[in-house]
Amino acid sequence: MVSREEGSEFAQQVGALFMECSAKTREGVVAAFEEIVHRMARQRKSANTGDEKETVGLAQTFEGSSGGCC
């Protein structure tokens, strides 16, 4: 475990995205995945020749989930 400041500073140094989330409580996990997907979609869209037909979606479902990670 690292402090928020340590994580944020390291992410800035290496040019990475920094988000706090917990696999144990699920806090921030969906938001982190959504941010990654949105960034990937924007990169892919800008890499294409303006073709806006390609889309990426993320759905959240917890059917059959026991509430735990694994």
Secondary structure, DSSP 8 states (H G I E B T S, - for coil): ---HHHHHHHHHHHT-------TTT-TTHHHHHHHHHHHHHHHHHHHTTS------------TT--SS--
